[in-house]
Amino acid sequence: MRNTAIFGASSIGQGPWRPGKKVWTISLVGGSEVDFRQAQLDEGITSVTSLVIFGTSKIVVLPDMPATLTGPAILGTKRTKRVGGKDIPPVTAKGLRIGSFTLLGTLLLTDKP
């Protein structure tokens, strides 16, 4: 599954959906949003790869959904804004592993829309 915003905006996940095991979100001078609140995740870890260059990317999860955020932010910001976020559980549970590269942009992992 891919979500791409180039000089514009793009969003996915505004209702029930099945993302699969790998999700890409790319923001090049644009804004993208991926909403996992109604996602029907497969067992195990779902891998999210985020590339943000001169743009913004927002990943929305449920408050109790386990998620980890890794990767560099060069002249940009990478923030986690969650109240009750959990780390990744054992391999048999459902959760997100978000790998990101941010250059002059913003990546936000949040539990609020």
Secondary structure, DSSP 8 states (H G I E B T S, - for coil): -EEEEESSEEEE-SSSB---SEEEEEEESSEEEEE-TTB---SSEEEEEEEEESSEEEEE--TT-BEEEE--EESSEEEEE-SS-B----TTS-EEEEEEEEESSEEEEES--
